[in-house]
Amino acid sequence: MNILIAGAAGFIGSNLSDKLLKDGHKVWAVDNFTTGKSENLESFKDNKNFIFAECGVETEDFLKFCSDQRVKFDQIFDLACPTGVPNIEILGDEMLEACSNGTKNILRVAHEHNARFLFTSSSEIYGEPEVPVQSENYTGNVDPIGWRANYEEGKRFSETLIMHAVRKHKLNARIVRLFNVYGPNMALGDFRVIPTFITQALVNKPLTVHGAGTQIRTMCFVDDLINGLILVMEKGIAGEAYNLGSDKAISMLDLAKEIILATESESDITFIPRAEHDHNSRMPVLDKVRALGWDYKVDLRTGLGITIDNFRKRITAYDVKYSIDESLQLQPQG
Ligand SMILES: NC(=O)c1ccc[n+]([C@@H]2O[C@H](COP(=O)([O-])OP(=O)(O)OC[C@H]3O[C@@H](n4cnc5c(N)ncnc54)[C@H](O)[C@@H]3O)[C@@H](O)[C@H]2O)c1
């Protein structure tokens, strides 16, 4: 199949490109490297079935790249959006642009190509949930003028654009709401909790736990997640949203302890102030995606082992300094 991936140089996009190429597909990919890295494309950039353009999805260059290819895209994955909690402020303009004009442009291409379309939304669209578990019909608790709104409302607006296109143009589009994902190719300095803790542990610096570390998250290994994205693309119903992730909870303090153990690190744990906007807990209901035949298979200890090996290979002095200095002041990803 001919498949377009927007945001292909990112953590999930690069793992998805790799898998789709290995499955024998031809992949067209775009990324503007806002938070992605060219090194993530290294292992397959010379593959003749991989065609890459550096451009933002909100630009004319993106539309031109798509029309210049003179192929029909069968599937389009839209992952293009800056990530990382501190980037909600630092890359606020880019986030809002990707979620508005970017999503609009990709939907336009999907319509022109009559392609199946999948958008990676986020558990952040539920905001600070008032219910202990979140099913897809929970409408969330988001503050539109709150600190996290650039990302939370950005993703919500993208979802609205998609549903409008489904209703107006009968677009074959589905939404996947990702809960926390981890694995190889996460950027070392991207402030999310697992890369931050692993980097700190590998250089024997204290792991910075925010507050008492009682925040609860669920962590899904990227290979499981990719299988879920491909399955929902193929079997998911147009106009439906699907939660995707793990439903096994872990507190941030327990996660820090687990990573110290897995890295055999001499690090201690240090407790630092917690941001007001940090969410307490998130827990997906996974019935809809399980009904399609998906489940996660990789347990946390195995997934952490694979991720730690990957980090050991990539770690550099610059990345360590960046990750550690910044993570002391800024929030790990919720
Ligand atoms: N990793 C997670 O835990 C998680 C959780 C929820 C949702 N998501 C969503 O999944 C998608 C992929 O996330 P990720 O973890 O791989 O993050 P990432 O930051 O590694 O990847 C996002 C990619 O999109 C690119 N990008 C940003 N703006 C762009 C634009 N305007 N045009 C083209 N490319 C652009 C970035 O450079 C980057 O390569 C994102 O949409 C993110 O919001 C991820």
The ligand as a Tripos MOL2 file, in Angstrom:
@<TRIPOS>MOLECULE
LIG
   44    48     1     0     0
SMALL
NO_CHARGES

@<TRIPOS>ATOM
      1 N1          4.1360    9.5180   23.1010 N.am      1 LIG1
      2 C1          3.0210    9.6410   23.8170 C.2       1 LIG1
      3 O1          2.9900    9.2150   24.9840 O.2       1 LIG1
      4 C2          1.7860   10.3000   23.2260 C.ar      1 LIG1
      5 C3          0.6400   10.3650   24.0210 C.ar      1 LIG1
      6 C4         -0.4820   10.9720   23.4990 C.ar      1 LIG1
      7 C5         -0.5030   11.4530   22.2020 C.ar      1 LIG1
      8 N2          0.6170   11.3780   21.4390 N.ar      1 LIG1
      9 C6          0.5620   11.9370   20.0670 C.3       1 LIG1
     10 O2          1.1870   11.0600   19.1520 O.3       1 LIG1
     11 C7          1.8470   11.8060   18.1260 C.3       1 LIG1
     12 C8          3.3040   11.3660   18.0620 C.3       1 LIG1
     13 O3          3.8990   11.6020   19.3330 O.3       1 LIG1
     14 P1          5.4200   11.2980   19.6620 P.3       1 LIG1
     15 O4          5.4540   10.8170   21.0490 O.co2     1 LIG1
     16 O5          6.0030   10.4880   18.5840 O.co2     1 LIG1
     17 O6          6.0000   12.7760   19.6660 O.3       1 LIG1
     18 P2          7.2140   13.3940   18.8530 P.3       1 LIG1
     19 O7          7.3060   14.8190   19.2980 O.co2     1 LIG1
     20 O8          8.4040   12.5460   18.9730 O.co2     1 LIG1
     21 O9          6.6690   13.3250   17.3540 O.3       1 LIG1
     22 C9          5.8620   14.3060   16.7480 C.3       1 LIG1
     23 C10         6.4950   14.6060   15.3940 C.3       1 LIG1
     24 O10         5.7040   15.5820   14.7000 O.3       1 LIG1
     25 C11         6.6040   16.5040   14.0920 C.3       1 LIG1
     26 N3          5.8760   17.7530   13.8580 N.ar      1 LIG1
     27 C12         5.4450   18.6620   14.7660 C.ar      1 LIG1
     28 N4          4.7850   19.6580   14.1690 N.ar      1 LIG1
     29 C13         4.7990   19.3720   12.8360 C.ar      1 LIG1
     30 C14         4.2810   20.0280   11.6990 C.ar      1 LIG1
     31 N5          3.6050   21.1730   11.8010 N.pl3     1 LIG1
     32 N6          4.4770   19.4550   10.4870 N.ar      1 LIG1
     33 C15         5.1680   18.2990   10.3670 C.ar      1 LIG1
     34 N7          5.6830   17.6340   11.4120 N.ar      1 LIG1
     35 C16         5.4890   18.1650   12.6380 C.ar      1 LIG1
     36 C17         7.7260   16.6440   15.1000 C.3       1 LIG1
     37 O11         8.9060   17.2160   14.5640 O.3       1 LIG1
     38 C18         7.9020   15.2070   15.5390 C.3       1 LIG1
     39 O12         8.7870   14.5140   14.7140 O.3       1 LIG1
     40 C19         1.6780   13.2780   18.4860 C.3       1 LIG1
     41 O13         0.6130   13.8060   17.7210 O.3       1 LIG1
     42 C20         1.3210   13.2470   19.9580 C.3       1 LIG1
     43 O14         0.5250   14.3480   20.3020 O.3       1 LIG1
     44 C21         1.7760   10.8210   21.9290 C.ar      1 LIG1
@<TRIPOS>BOND
     1     1     2 1
     2     2     3 2
     3     2     4 1
     4     4     5 ar
     5     4    44 ar
     6     5     6 ar
     7     6     7 ar
     8     7     8 ar
     9     8     9 1
    10     8    44 ar
    11     9    10 1
    12     9    42 1
    13    10    11 1
    14    11    12 1
    15    11    40 1
    16    12    13 1
    17    13    14 1
    18    14    15 2
    19    14    16 1
    20    14    17 1
    21    17    18 1
    22    18    19 2
    23    18    20 1
    24    18    21 1
    25    21    22 1
    26    22    23 1
    27    23    24 1
    28    23    38 1
    29    24    25 1
    30    25    26 1
    31    25    36 1
    32    26    27 ar
    33    26    35 ar
    34    27    28 ar
    35    28    29 ar
    36    29    30 ar
    37    29    35 ar
    38    30    31 1
    39    30    32 ar
    40    32    33 ar
    41    33    34 ar
    42    34    35 ar
    43    36    37 1
    44    36    38 1
    45    38    39 1
    46    40    41 1
    47    40    42 1
    48    42    43 1
@<TRIPOS>SUBSTRUCTURE
     1 LIG1         1 GROUP 0 **** ****
